[in-house]
Amino acid sequence: MNSLASATLLLTVALPFTTRTALAPAAPRSPTAADSVRAVRNARSAQASFEAFRRARLPRGVARTSGACDVTIGRYCYWRGDDDDEAPPPEPAEVRARRDAFIRLLDSASDALPGDPWLAGQRVRYLVDAGDADSASRFAARCAAGPSWCAALGGFAFHEAGRFSEADSAYRHALALMDTAERCRWLDIGPLLEGELAQRFGRTDCAHREALVRQVFWLAAPLYAVSGTDALTEHFARLTWARMVEGTASEDGVSWGDDVRELVLRYGLPRWYSRDEDPFDPAPMPSIVGHDAGMPYDFLPSLHALDHLGHATDADWDLDDPAAATEYSPSFARSVHDLPGQIAVFRRGDSACVVAAWDAGADTTLLGRPLHAALVLAGDTSVVAIRRDTAAGVRGHLAVTGPLDSGLASLELLASGDRRAARTRVGVSARPAGRVTLSDLLLYAPSPTSPDALALVADRALAHLSVASAAGVGVYWEAYGVQPTDTVRYSLLVSRVDESWLHRATDLLHVSRPPASLRLAWNEVARLRDGIAGRGVNLDLSRLPAGRYRAELDAGVGGRPAVVVTRDFEVW
């Protein structure tokens, strides 16, 4: 080291001044416009070359030769497939090596031209494509290709990594940095909506769009126990992706067009591709098929759920609509099924106590798998309380209490290792006005005694609202606002709600047939525990024919109007 330094010093002294100047390191030269154009052109050429290389090595499949498209968009035929679609095969080693080389080229080009938005987008795109979303998010944090675009790239990387809360924060920041026109475009979800919800959005000006968009996508979150923001960040990630891939070579070989953008915004980006050929075609023309991560579903709510959240039911989400305007296949759940169960709401001061029971024993996607269960209380835009069971079975019970007047209760099961899920949701209605109010009716397996506290029946709650007539059923409720000296008038009616015209005709003709209803009525002095009048009764259903019934409870005190609650169930 010292001898080399000395030799350099001697050389410097022995040479004339002009020669010394020539040997000094040249100052870095700022890239010219021509350099920038050349670097981007080289990167675009390399991107096209990589995609052609990958496309030629896509796994082989068999073309879909029958069945109509669920949706046709321009040059594309889209169909949902099913939740047993095959998993992607391992990516060929030569494709991984070729992409790694391309990423190194992007690293050099984007470092040399840090302000170029296309290079920044491709760097994030292909890092995520390589499964390295963490490196993509770190690059986005130091990105210099425009504040809002860099924030959006960070949101995309976080979303693809399943870090939905961080993705939401990044996209909030991106929206805040956009000018009014660009932000309005990013918040335009009109093409994804249908019916009354689309009409509501069409009447909403840009200044008020974000609140509506956030509420819609909050209610569209598949599982609150996983995230309340992933449906929203999925939408923004699709917008980011559409900007990244515009004008670039695609994996399926189709040139960019409006149909590509519409397909991505409505249904998301395919997670892998196959090269399909018709085995009966003597001169096959291969087609490229994009595959989702799992079964896509329509998670958007109805306008009724948006306006009347406390009265929402599972019917406000039509998950299995093959012709839906938009669908989403969450990374954490390749299938999301309806969950048979019962949810009942009870009041504890300003809080809601929710009891839930479920039975997913008929769902083969969940049988034999480790399950996480969650019972979530949610308001308009946030989770209020959550109770989890990380070692749940296909049958079970949960209860949770949280500061909620009105909102939503969501009962959720997730087999995270196999990415299988099920859920049921009901509204939590606001506590009605009046001195005396009632809880929901909770159906439970009959007990030897008449229970007067929720704790005595919560673990006996029916998981299926389907009752064998010979077994009977218990009905539990609570009355609030009742004083120790009050006498409460109760009336409990169980009647058919699917009465056929033939049954009604036989009644008119006084033809004898089994009774289709039963009624109990009585007065009692309230027995209070902590100010709550709890009451349970056992019902004998043995004389009722099979069918759908409604239990209707009336309760009144003094001369005040009666309050009424109902619960529907099946008798078999």
C-alpha positions in Angstrom: 0.0 0.0 0.0 2.8 2.5 1.0 5.0 1.6 -2.0 2.1 2.1 -4.4 1.4 5.5 -2.9 5.1 6.5 -3.2 5.2 5.5 -6.8 2.2 7.5 -7.5 3.7 10.5 -5.8 7.0 10.2 -7.8 5.1 10.0 -11.0 3.1 13.1 -10.2 6.2 15.1 -9.3 8.2 14.1 -12.4 5.4 15.0 -15.0 4.6 18.5 -16.2 1.5 20.3 -14.8 -0.6 19.6 -17.9 0.1 15.9 -17.7 -0.9 15.8 -14.0 -4.2 17.4 -14.9 -4.9 14.8 -17.6 -4.4 11.9 -15.1 -6.7 13.2 -12.4 -10.1 11.5 -12.1 -12.7 13.0 -14.4 -15.6 14.8 -12.7 -18.9 12.8 -13.0 -20.8 13.9 -16.1 -24.5 14.6 -15.7 -26.6 12.5 -18.0 -27.8 14.3 -21.1 -31.2 14.1 -22.6 -29.8 11.7 -25.2 -28.3 9.5 -22.4 -31.7 9.4 -20.7 -33.5 8.5 -23.9 -30.9 5.8 -24.6 -31.1 4.3 -21.1 -34.9 4.1 -21.1 -34.9 2.7 -24.7 -32.5 0.0 -23.7 -34.6 -0.8 -20.6 -37.8 -1.0 -22.7 -36.1 -3.3 -25.2 -34.8 -5.5 -22.3 -38.3 -5.6 -20.8 -39.9 -6.8 -24.1 -37.1 -9.4 -24.5 -37.7 -10.7 -21.0 -41.5 -11.0 -21.5 -41.0 -12.8 -24.8 -38.5 -15.2 -23.1 -40.9 -15.9 -20.3 -44.0 -16.3 -22.6 -42.2 -19.0 -24.6 -41.6 -21.0 -21.4 -45.1 -20.7 -19.8 -46.5 -24.0 -18.4 -48.7 -25.9 -20.8 -52.4 -26.4 -20.2 -55.5 -27.4 -22.0 -57.6 -24.8 -23.7 -61.1 -24.2 -22.5 -63.1 -25.5 -25.5 -66.7 -25.1 -24.2 -68.8 -22.7 -22.1 -69.6 -19.1 -22.7 -67.5 -16.3 -21.2 -68.9 -14.9 -17.9 -67.8 -11.4 -19.2 -66.4 -10.3 -22.5 -64.1 -7.3 -22.5 -62.7 -6.3 -25.8 -60.3 -9.0 -26.9 -60.6 -10.9 -23.6 -62.9 -13.7 -22.4 -63.2 -13.7 -18.6 -64.6 -16.5 -16.5 -64.3 -17.1 -12.8 -63.2 -20.7 -12.7 -63.7 -22.4 -9.3 -62.1 -22.5 -5.9 -60.4 -25.8 -6.7 -58.2 -24.3 -9.5 -54.8 -25.8 -9.6 -51.8 -24.1 -8.0 -49.2 -22.5 -10.2 -46.3 -24.8 -11.1 -42.7 -23.8 -10.0 -41.2 -21.0 -12.2 -38.4 -22.3 -14.5 -34.9 -21.5 -13.2 -34.0 -19.9 -16.5 -36.9 -17.4 -16.2 -35.8 -16.5 -12.7 -32.2 -15.9 -13.8 -33.3 -13.8 -16.8 -35.5 -11.6 -14.6 -32.7 -11.2 -12.1 -30.5 -9.9 -14.9 -33.2 -7.6 -16.0 -33.7 -6.2 -12.5 -30.0 -5.5 -12.3 -30.3 -3.5 -15.5 -33.3 -1.6 -14.0 -31.3 -1.0 -10.8 -28.5 0.7 -12.8 -30.8 2.6 -15.1 -33.1 3.9 -12.3 -30.1 4.9 -10.1 -28.7 6.8 -13.1 -32.0 8.4 -13.9 -33.8 8.6 -10.5 -36.4 11.0 -11.7 -37.8 8.7 -14.4 -41.2 7.4 -13.4 -41.3 4.6 -16.0 -38.0 3.1 -14.7 -39.1 3.5 -11.1 -42.4 1.7 -11.9 -40.7 -1.2 -13.6 -38.2 -1.6 -10.8 -41.0 -2.0 -8.3 -43.1 -4.1 -10.7 -40.4 -6.7 -11.3 -39.1 -6.8 -7.7 -42.6 -7.7 -6.7 -42.8 -10.1 -9.6 -39.7 -11.8 -8.2 -41.3 -12.2 -4.8 -39.2 -9.4 -3.2 -41.8 -6.9 -2.2 -39.7 -5.8 0.8 -36.9 -4.6 -1.6 -39.6 -2.9 -3.7 -41.0 -1.0 -0.7 -37.4 0.1 0.4 -36.8 1.4 -3.1 -40.1 3.2 -3.1 -39.1 4.9 0.1 -36.1 6.6 -1.6 -37.7 6.9 -5.0 -37.3 10.4 -6.6 -39.7 9.9 -9.6 -42.4 12.3 -8.2 -43.8 12.3 -4.7 -47.3 11.0 -5.4 -46.1 8.3 -7.8 -43.4 7.1 -5.4 -45.9 6.9 -2.6 -48.3 4.9 -4.8 -45.4 2.5 -5.7 -44.8 2.1 -2.0 -48.5 1.4 -1.5 -48.4 -1.2 -4.3 -45.4 -3.0 -2.7 -46.9 -3.0 0.7 -50.2 -4.4 -0.6 -48.5 -7.2 -2.5 -46.6 -8.1 0.6 -49.9 -8.4 2.6 -49.0 -5.3 4.7 -52.4 -3.7 4.1 -52.3 -1.1 6.9 -49.0 0.3 5.6 -50.4 0.1 2.0 -53.4 2.2 3.2 -51.1 4.8 4.8 -49.0 5.0 1.6 -52.0 5.5 -0.6 -53.5 8.1 1.7 -50.2 10.0 1.4 -50.2 9.5 -2.4 -53.7 10.9 -2.7 -52.8 13.9 -0.5 -49.9 14.7 -2.9 -52.0 14.6 -6.0 -53.6 17.6 -7.7 -57.4 17.8 -7.7 -57.9 16.3 -11.1 -55.6 13.3 -10.6 -57.1 12.5 -7.2 -60.5 12.7 -8.7 -59.5 10.1 -11.3 -58.0 7.8 -8.7 -61.2 7.9 -6.7 -63.5 7.3 -9.7 -65.0 3.9 -8.9 -68.1 4.5 -11.0 -67.3 1.8 -13.6 -67.1 -0.8 -10.8 -70.5 -0.1 -9.4 -74.0 -1.1 -10.5 -77.6 -0.2 -9.8 -78.5 2.2 -6.9 -74.9 2.3 -5.6 -73.7 3.5 -9.1 -76.4 6.1 -9.1 -75.4 7.3 -5.6 -71.7 7.6 -6.7 -72.7 9.4 -9.9 -74.3 12.1 -7.8 -71.3 12.6 -5.6 -68.9 15.3 -6.7 -65.1 14.9 -6.5 -64.7 16.8 -3.3 -66.8 14.3 -1.4 -65.7 11.1 -3.3 -63.1 9.9 -0.9 -65.4 9.4 2.1 -67.8 7.5 0.0 -65.1 5.4 -1.6 -63.6 4.5 1.7 -67.0 3.5 3.2 -67.8 1.3 0.2 -64.5 -0.5 0.3 -64.6 -0.8 4.1 -67.8 -2.7 3.8 -66.1 -4.7 0.9 -63.3 -6.0 3.1 -63.5 -9.8 3.0 -62.4 -10.5 6.6 -62.1 -7.8 9.2 -60.0 -10.1 11.3 -57.3 -9.9 8.6 -57.7 -6.3 7.4 -60.4 -3.7 7.0 -58.5 -1.9 4.2 -57.3 -4.6 1.8 -60.3 -4.2 -0.6 -59.4 -0.5 -0.9 -55.7 -1.0 -1.3 -56.4 -3.7 -3.9 -58.3 -1.1 -6.0 -55.4 1.4 -5.7 -52.9 -1.4 -6.5 -54.8 -2.1 -9.7 -54.6 1.5 -10.6 -50.9 1.5 -9.9 -50.4 -1.6 -11.9 -52.3 -0.2 -14.9 -50.0 2.8 -15.0 -46.9 0.6 -14.6 -47.8 -1.8 -17.5 -49.3 0.8 -19.9 -47.3 0.7 -23.1 -45.0 -2.2 -22.0 -44.7 -5.7 -23.3 -47.2 -8.0 -21.5 -46.8 -11.5 -20.3 -49.8 -12.7 -22.4 -48.4 -11.0 -25.5 -51.4 -8.8 -26.0 -50.7 -5.1 -26.8 -51.8 -2.5 -24.4 -55.3 -1.1 -24.9 -58.4 0.1 -23.1 -59.6 -3.5 -22.7 -56.4 -4.4 -20.8 -56.9 -1.5 -18.4 -60.6 -2.3 -17.9 -59.8 -6.0 -17.2 -57.2 -5.1 -14.6 -59.3 -2.5 -12.9 -62.4 -4.8 -12.7 -60.8 -8.1 -11.9 -57.2 -7.5 -10.9 -53.9 -8.7 -12.3 -53.4 -12.4 -13.0 -51.0 -14.1 -10.6 -49.7 -16.6 -13.1 -50.2 -17.6 -16.7 -50.4 -20.8 -18.7 -50.0 -21.5 -22.4 -53.1 -23.4 -23.5 -53.5 -25.5 -26.6 -56.5 -27.4 -28.0 -55.4 -31.0 -28.3 -58.0 -31.6 -31.1 -56.7 -28.8 -33.3 -54.2 -30.2 -35.9 -52.6 -26.7 -36.2 -53.0 -25.4 -32.7 -52.9 -21.7 -32.0 -51.8 -21.3 -28.4 -53.7 -18.9 -26.2 -52.4 -17.4 -23.0 -54.6 -17.8 -19.9 -54.3 -15.7 -16.8 -55.0 -17.3 -13.4 -56.2 -15.6 -10.2 -54.7 -16.4 -6.8 -58.0 -18.1 -5.9 -61.8 -17.8 -6.5 -62.7 -14.1 -7.2 -65.8 -12.8 -5.4 -68.0 -9.7 -5.6 -67.4 -8.2 -2.1 -69.0 -4.8 -2.8 -72.1 -4.1 -0.5 -75.5 -3.0 -1.5 -76.7 0.6 -1.1 -79.0 -0.7 1.7 -76.0 -1.8 3.7 -74.3 1.5 3.1 -77.4 3.5 4.3 -78.7 1.1 6.9 -75.7 -0.7 8.3 -77.5 -1.7 11.5 -80.0 -3.6 9.5 -77.6 -5.3 7.1 -77.8 -9.0 6.4 -75.7 -11.5 4.4 -78.2 -10.7 1.5 -76.5 -7.3 1.2 -73.4 -9.0 -0.3 -73.9 -11.2 -3.4 -70.5 -12.9 -3.4 -71.2 -15.4 -6.1 -72.2 -13.3 -9.1 -70.3 -14.5 -12.2 -71.3 -11.4 -14.1 -70.3 -8.8 -11.4 -68.8 -5.5 -12.5 -65.8 -6.2 -10.3 -64.4 -9.1 -8.3 -61.5 -9.6 -5.9 -59.5 -12.7 -5.0 -57.8 -11.9 -1.7 -54.3 -13.3 -1.2 -55.2 -14.8 2.2 -58.3 -16.7 1.1 -58.7 -18.6 -2.1 -62.3 -19.3 -1.2 -64.8 -17.4 1.0 -68.0 -19.3 1.7 -71.2 -18.4 3.7 -70.9 -19.5 7.3 -74.0 -21.1 8.9 -74.5 -19.6 12.3 -76.4 -17.4 14.7 -75.5 -14.0 16.0 -77.5 -12.2 18.7 -77.0 -8.7 20.2 -77.4 -7.8 23.8 -76.9 -4.4 25.5 -74.5 -3.6 28.3 -74.9 0.1 29.0 -73.4 2.0 26.0 -71.8 -1.2 24.7 -73.0 -4.1 22.6 -72.5 -7.7 23.8 -72.6 -10.1 20.8 -73.0 -13.8 21.1 -72.3 -16.0 18.1 -72.3 -19.7 17.3 -71.4 -21.5 14.1 -71.4 -24.9 12.4 -69.3 -25.2 9.3 -69.3 -29.0 9.4 -70.8 -29.2 5.9 -68.0 -27.1 4.3 -65.5 -29.5 3.0 -63.0 -26.7 2.4 -62.7 -26.2 6.2 -63.0 -29.8 7.5 -59.8 -31.2 9.1 -57.9 -27.9 8.9 -56.6 -25.7 11.7 -59.0 -22.8 12.0 -58.8 -19.3 13.4 -62.2 -17.9 14.4 -63.0 -14.2 15.0 -66.1 -12.3 16.1 -65.7 -8.6 15.1 -67.7 -5.6 16.0 -67.3 -2.8 13.3 -68.6 0.7 12.9 -68.9 2.6 9.6 -65.1 2.7 9.0 -63.3 0.9 11.8 -63.1 -2.2 14.0 -64.5 -1.5 17.5 -63.8 -4.8 19.2 -62.6 -8.3 18.2 -62.5 -11.7 19.9 -60.4 -14.4 18.5 -60.0 -18.2 18.9 -56.8 -19.4 17.3 -57.6 -23.0 17.9 -61.2 -23.1 16.7 -63.2 -26.0 15.3 -65.8 -26.2 12.6 -68.3 -25.8 15.4 -68.0 -23.3 18.2 -69.1 -20.2 20.1 -67.7 -16.8 20.7 -68.8 -13.6 22.5 -67.4 -10.1 22.3 -68.4 -6.8 24.0 -67.4 -3.4 22.6 -68.5 0.3 22.6 -71.0 0.2 19.8 -74.5 1.5 19.3 -75.0 0.5 15.7 -72.8 -1.1 13.1 -71.9 -4.6 12.0 -71.1 -8.0 13.6 -68.9 -10.3 11.5 -68.3 -13.9 12.4 -65.3 -15.3 10.4 -63.4 -18.5 10.0 -60.0 -18.8 8.3 -57.8 -21.8 7.6 -54.8 -19.6 6.9 -52.4 -22.4 5.8 -54.8 -23.5 3.1 -56.3 -20.0 2.4 -59.9 -21.1 3.0 -62.5 -18.9 4.7 -66.1 -18.5 5.6 -68.1 -15.7 7.1 -71.5 -14.3 8.1 -72.4 -10.7 8.8 -75.4 -9.0 10.4 -76.2 -5.4 11.3 -76.2 -4.2 14.9 -79.2 -1.8 15.0 -79.2 1.3 17.2 -80.8 0.9 20.6 -84.4 2.1 20.1 -85.9 4.9 22.0 -88.3 4.1 24.8 -88.1 3.1 28.5 -88.4 -0.6 27.8 -86.4 -2.2 25.0 -85.5 -5.8 24.0 -82.4 -7.7 22.9 -82.3 -10.0 20.0 -83.8 -13.5 20.4 -81.2 -16.2 20.9 -82.2 -19.7 20.1 -80.6 -22.4 22.3 -80.7 -26.1 22.9 -83.5 -26.5 25.6 -82.3 -26.7 29.2 -83.9 -28.4 32.2 -84.6 -25.0 33.8 -85.7 -21.6 32.5 -82.5 -19.5 32.4 -82.5 -15.9 33.5 -79.0 -14.9 32.5 -77.1 -14.9 29.2 -74.2 -16.8 30.7 -76.5 -19.7 31.3 -77.4 -20.1 27.6 -74.5 -18.6 25.6 -72.7 -21.9 25.1 -75.9 -23.6 24.2 -76.7 -21.2 21.4 -77.8 -23.0 18.2 -75.2 -22.9 15.5 -77.8 -23.8 12.9 -81.1 -22.0 12.8 -82.7 -25.3 11.9 -84.5 -27.3 14.6 -85.8 -30.8 14.8 -89.4 -30.6 15.8 -89.0 -33.5 18.3 -86.1 -31.7 20.0 -87.8 -28.4 20.6 -86.0 -25.1 21.1 -85.2 -22.6 23.8 -85.7 -18.9 23.2 -83.8 -16.4 25.4 -84.0 -12.6 25.5 -83.4 -9.6 27.7 -85.6 -6.7 28.6 -84.0 -3.3 29.4 -85.4 -0.4 31.3 -87.7 -2.6 33.4 -88.1 -1.6 37.1 -88.2 -4.1 40.0 -91.9 -3.3 40.6 -92.9 -3.6 36.9 -95.2 -6.3 35.7 -94.2 -7.2 32.1 -96.8 -8.6 29.6 -95.1 -11.1 27.3 -96.5 -12.7 24.2 -94.5 -15.2 22.2 -95.9 -16.3 18.8 -94.3 -18.9 16.5 -95.9 -19.0 13.1 -95.2 -20.2 9.6 -93.7 -17.6 7.2 -93.8 -19.9 4.1 -97.5 -20.7 4.3 -98.6 -22.0 0.9 -101.8 -21.1 -0.9 -103.0 -24.7 -0.4 -102.6 -24.4 3.4 -104.4 -21.1 3.4 -107.2 -22.6 1.4 -107.6 -25.5 3.8 -107.9 -23.0 6.6 -110.7 -21.2 4.8 -112.5 -24.5 4.2 -112.0 -25.6 7.8 -110.2 -28.7 6.7 -108.3 -30.3 9.6 -104.5 -30.3 9.4 -101.7 -30.0 11.9 -101.4 -26.5 13.5 -98.9 -24.2 11.9 -98.3 -22.0 15.0 -98.1 -21.8 18.7 -98.6 -18.9 21.2 -97.6 -18.3 24.7 -98.8 -15.3 26.7 -98.2 -14.4 30.4 -97.5 -11.6 32.9 -94.7 -11.7 35.3 -92.9 -9.4 37.8 -89.5 -8.8 36.4 -86.5 -10.5 38.0 -83.5 -8.3 37.5 -79.8 -9.1 37.4 -77.6 -5.9 37.2 -80.7 -4.1 36.0 -81.4 -6.6 33.2 -84.5 -8.8 33.0 -83.3 -12.0 31.3 -85.8 -14.7 30.4 -85.6 -18.0 28.6 -88.5 -20.4 27.7 -88.5 -23.9 26.2 -90.8 -24.5 23.3 -92.4 -27.8 22.3 -92.4 -27.9 18.5 -93.5 -31.5 18.1 -96.9 -30.6 16.6 -95.6 -28.2 14.0 -95.1 -29.4 10.4 -91.8 -28.9 8.7 -91.3 -25.4 7.3 -89.9 -21.9 7.9 -91.1 -20.1 11.1 -90.8 -16.8 12.8 -90.6 -16.4 16.5 -92.2 -13.0 17.5 -91.9 -11.7 21.0 -94.0 -8.7 22.3 -93.2 -7.2 25.6 -95.1 -4.3 27.3 -95.1 -2.6 30.7 -98.2 -0.6 32.0 -100.0 1.3 29.3 -96.9 1.7 27.1 -96.9 0.3 23.6 -95.4 -3.2 23.3 -91.9 -3.6 21.8 -91.4 -6.4 19.3 -88.4 -8.6 18.2 -88.3 -11.5 15.8 -86.1 -14.4 14.8 -86.6 -16.7 11.8 -85.7 -20.4 11.8 -86.4 -23.7 10.1 -88.3 -26.7 11.6 -87.7 -30.2 10.2 
